[in-house]
């Protein structure tokens, strides 16, 4: 019985040691240099009570919120997914973007080739207090890309 308890304890210890591929996103972020006349992008990432990395994103222009979205990065069927919901565009529909890279300390790529824009969401860690978000569309004859430089608040 002691052996089984020790074995279970070791398995629990090692399974809890797996690092979340997006752990470095935890915190509150704001767009560094928004274009003149456009809104300012904000993101806030935190772990919920179940250990899921969840977040909200929104764009503020003066006193107005232009749009709002909710997202999370979850492990489902041994696959990391970035799940996003933009209520003003999709109602209650949640879009899944599958992880395309194994995740590392510097970048992570999520992809959904069936979504028009974006079909890829890329987070690049510049340093502990800065990151870049790339929204990329690979559909159609003219690929599109938007880039946002973010700073930690």
C-alpha positions as CSV (number, residue, x, y, z in Angstrom):
1,X,0.0,0.0,0.0
2,X,2.9,2.3,0.8
3,X,4.4,1.6,-2.6
4,X,1.1,2.6,-4.4
5,X,0.8,5.8,-2.4
6,X,4.4,6.8,-3.2
7,X,3.9,5.9,-6.9
8,X,0.7,8.0,-7.0
9,X,2.5,10.9,-5.2
10,X,5.3,10.9,-7.8
11,X,2.9,10.8,-10.7
12,X,1.0,13.7,-9.2
13,X,4.2,15.7,-8.7
14,X,5.4,15.2,-12.3
15,X,2.0,15.8,-13.9
16,X,1.6,19.1,-12.0
17,X,5.1,20.2,-13.1
18,X,4.0,20.5,-16.8
19,X,4.2,24.2,-17.6
20,X,1.3,25.9,-19.4
21,X,2.5,26.9,-22.9
22,X,1.1,30.4,-22.5
23,X,2.0,31.0,-18.8
24,X,4.1,34.1,-19.7
25,X,0.9,35.9,-20.9
26,X,-0.6,36.0,-17.4
27,X,-1.2,39.6,-16.4
28,X,-2.6,42.8,-17.7
29,X,-1.5,44.2,-21.1
30,X,-2.1,47.4,-23.1
31,X,-1.2,48.3,-26.6
32,X,2.1,50.2,-26.7
33,X,1.8,52.6,-29.7
34,X,-1.8,52.6,-31.1
35,X,-2.3,54.4,-34.4
36,X,-3.6,57.9,-34.2
37,X,-7.4,58.0,-34.1
38,X,-7.7,54.2,-33.4
39,X,-8.6,52.5,-30.2
40,X,-6.2,51.0,-27.7
41,X,-6.2,47.2,-27.3
42,X,-6.2,45.7,-23.8
43,X,-5.8,42.1,-22.7
44,X,-6.0,40.6,-19.2
45,X,-5.0,37.0,-18.6
46,X,-5.4,35.1,-15.4
47,X,-5.9,31.5,-14.1
48,X,-9.4,30.6,-13.0
49,X,-10.3,28.3,-10.1
50,X,-9.7,25.2,-12.2
51,X,-6.2,26.3,-13.4
52,X,-7.4,27.3,-16.9
53,X,-5.7,30.4,-18.4
54,X,-8.6,32.7,-19.2
55,X,-8.7,36.3,-20.5
56,X,-10.6,39.2,-21.9
57,X,-9.7,41.5,-24.6
58,X,-11.2,44.8,-25.6
59,X,-10.5,48.0,-27.5
60,X,-11.1,51.4,-26.0
61,X,-11.4,54.6,-28.1
62,X,-12.0,57.6,-25.8
63,X,-14.9,56.7,-23.5
64,X,-16.2,54.0,-25.9
65,X,-15.5,50.3,-25.9
66,X,-15.3,49.3,-29.6
67,X,-15.4,45.5,-29.1
68,X,-15.0,42.9,-26.4
69,X,-13.9,39.3,-26.5
70,X,-13.4,36.4,-24.0
71,X,-10.7,33.7,-24.5
72,X,-9.0,30.8,-22.8
73,X,-6.2,28.4,-23.5
74,X,-7.3,24.9,-22.5
75,X,-5.9,21.3,-22.8
76,X,-8.6,19.3,-24.5
77,X,-8.1,15.7,-25.8
78,X,-4.3,16.1,-25.3
79,X,-4.3,19.2,-27.5
80,X,-3.9,22.9,-26.5
81,X,-6.7,25.1,-27.8
82,X,-7.1,28.9,-27.9
83,X,-10.9,29.3,-27.6
84,X,-12.3,32.8,-28.3
85,X,-15.8,34.3,-28.2
86,X,-16.6,37.7,-29.6
87,X,-20.3,38.1,-28.6
88,X,-20.9,41.1,-31.0
89,X,-19.8,38.9,-33.9
90,X,-20.6,35.3,-33.1
91,X,-23.2,35.4,-30.3
92,X,-22.4,32.4,-28.0
93,X,-20.3,30.6,-30.6
94,X,-16.8,29.8,-29.5
95,X,-14.0,29.5,-32.1
96,X,-11.2,27.0,-31.6
97,X,-7.7,27.6,-32.7
98,X,-5.3,24.7,-32.4
99,X,-1.7,25.1,-31.2
100,X,0.7,24.8,-34.1
101,X,3.9,25.0,-32.1
102,X,4.9,23.1,-29.0
103,X,5.0,26.4,-27.2
104,X,8.3,27.7,-25.8
105,X,9.5,30.6,-23.8
106,X,9.3,33.1,-26.8
107,X,6.3,32.4,-29.0
108,X,3.2,30.4,-29.6
109,X,1.1,30.0,-32.8
110,X,-2.6,29.0,-32.9
111,X,-4.4,28.2,-36.1
112,X,-7.9,27.8,-37.5
113,X,-7.7,27.6,-41.3
114,X,-11.5,27.7,-41.6
115,X,-11.8,31.1,-40.0
116,X,-11.4,34.0,-42.5
117,X,-9.8,36.6,-40.1
118,X,-7.7,35.7,-38.3
119,X,-6.8,32.2,-39.4
120,X,-3.7,32.4,-37.2
121,X,-3.0,34.1,-33.8
122,X,0.6,34.4,-32.9
123,X,2.0,35.7,-29.6
124,X,5.7,36.6,-29.4
125,X,7.4,37.4,-26.2
126,X,9.8,40.3,-26.6
127,X,10.8,40.3,-22.9
128,X,9.0,39.9,-19.5
129,X,7.1,43.2,-20.0
130,X,6.5,43.3,-23.8
131,X,4.9,41.0,-26.3
132,X,3.5,41.2,-29.8
133,X,0.3,39.8,-31.1
134,X,0.0,39.0,-34.8
135,X,-3.4,38.3,-36.4
136,X,-2.9,36.7,-39.8
137,X,-5.3,35.7,-42.6
138,X,-4.0,33.1,-45.0
139,X,-7.3,32.9,-46.9
140,X,-7.8,34.4,-50.3
141,X,-5.3,35.9,-52.8
142,X,-4.2,38.7,-50.5
143,X,-2.9,37.6,-47.1
144,X,-3.6,40.1,-44.3
145,X,-1.8,40.7,-41.1
146,X,-2.3,43.0,-38.1
147,X,0.4,43.4,-35.4
148,X,0.0,44.8,-31.9
149,X,2.8,45.7,-29.6
150,X,1.8,45.2,-26.0
151,X,3.3,46.3,-22.7
152,X,2.6,44.8,-19.2
153,X,0.8,47.1,-16.8
